[in-house]
């Protein structure tokens, strides 16, 4: 459990650094940038999930794949339905990320002692739902209008801790580390 909690802290730090770069350097929201951001950010999540299984290096590309998958889902929905579907696209992409992570964790990272498909989907749905609620509760802090004095990146870090923890725990907790 310590590995997961330390890992969530590193994921929150990576998320905060990503926010800093987006906000302070005025990065324009473009498809390629969003996909790269998703890949890098979710690689850190995959590293945590992999570390919980004693397979950190294998978890990094698993997370990157989930990040790319989630970004592609988001951009496909926005392309099909327009920018007015931004919230819908975000929710569906968030769920897709957790389902992809749960599937790759349960069927790839845990091999040869794979999780059943029922457990994979149960954990993925739990991660999407619990993580979705946490993310929703933190959304104004994370992406809302900043106060006049500027963004508080320590507060941003705390909000990312809250947003990432439930999903990562739903997928990674309760596992036995590999030797």
N, C-alpha and C positions, 0 to 999 in steps of 0.2 A: 504494500500500500504506500510506503514511503516513496518508492520509485515513481508511482503514479502521481502523487502529490507534488513531488519535485518537478516532474515532467509537466504537469499542468501549469506550474509557476513559469517554466521556460516557454510554454506555449503562450501564456499571457504576455510575457516579455516580448516574444516575437510578434504578437498581434499589436502590441503597443508601439513597437518599433515600426511596423508596417503603417500604422496610423500616422505616426510622426512623419514618415516619408511622404505619405499621401497628402497630409494637411500642410506641413511646413514647406514642402517643395512644390506644392501646387500640381501634383501629378494629375494629368487629365485622364478621365475614366474612358478607356478604350478597351476593346475586346482582348487584344493581345496582353495588355498590361493586367487586366483582370484575371486572365487565365494564368499568367506567370505568378501573380500575387497569390492566387488560390493554390497553385502547385507548391510554392515555397512555404506558405503558412501551414498547409495541411501536411507537408512533409514533416514539420515539427510534431504535429499531432500523431502521425504515423510512427515517428520515432518513439513517442511515449507509449503507444500501444504495443509497439514491438519490444520496447524495453521491459514492459510488464511480462512479456513472454520470454525474456532473455534473448531477443532477436532484434535489437535496436536497428542494425544496419538494414535488415530485411523490411522493417517497418517504415523506413523513410520513403522508399518508392511506392509502398502501399498508400501512404498518406498523400504523396504527390498525385498519384492516380485518382484518389478520391477528390482532391482539390481541383484537378483538371475536369473530372466528371461533373462536379457540382457547378463549376464555372460554365461549362458547355450547356448544362441544363438551364442555368439562369439566362444565358445569352440567347439560347434557342427560344425560350418563352418570350423574352422581350422582343426578339425579332419577329415572332409570329403574332404577338398581341399588342406590341407597341410599349412605349415607356410608361404608359398608364398602368401596365401590369407589373410594375417594379416590385410591389409588395408580394404579389402572388408568386412571381418568379423567385424572389428571395426565400419564401417559405418552402417552395417545392425544391429549390436547389439545396437548402439547408437539410431537408429530409433526405434528399438523394445522397448528399455527402455522408451522412451517418449510416445509411443503408449500405453504401459502398464500403465504408470502413468496417462495418460489422461483417459483411460478407468476406472481405479479404482477410480480416483478422481470423474469423472462425474457420475459414476453409483453406487459407494459405499460411498465415503466421503460426497457427496451432498445429499444422501437419507434423507428424502423422496422426496426432490425436485430435482430429477435426471436431468442431462443434456440429451438431445436427443443424439442418436447414431451419427447423422450427426455432432452435435457440438463436441462430444467427438473426432471423427476422425479428424475434422477440427483443433481442438486445438492440438491434438497429432501430426498431420502432420506439423502444424506451429511450434510446439516446436522442432520437429526433424529437420526441415529445418533451422530455425533460429539458434537453438542451434548448429546444425552441422556446419554452416558457422562460427559461433563464435569460436567453438572448433577448427576447421581447422585453423583459423587465429592464434590461440594461441598454436597450437601443437608443433612447434619448441621450444617455451619457456617452455612448460610443459614437453615434453619428448625428446627434442633434446639433442645433445651433450652439456654438461655443459661447461662453460668457464674454462680456466686453473685455475682460482682462486676459483672455486667451484660454486655450485648452490646458487642463490640469492633467498631465500625463500619469501622475501617480493615481489619480482617480480613474483614469482610463485603464490603467493596469488592473486595478481592483475590479472594475466592471468586466474586463476580459476574464479574470479569474472566475467570477460568478458565471459568466456565459459559457465557458468551456468545461468547467468541472463536471456537471451532471452527465453530459454526453460521453466524455472520456471514461468516467467511472462506470457508466452503464455498459460500455463495451469491454473495458480492461479489468474491472474488479472481479475478484473471485477466481482468478486463473492461477494455475500453478506455473511457477517459473521453470523454464527448461534448464537442464544442467549445462 
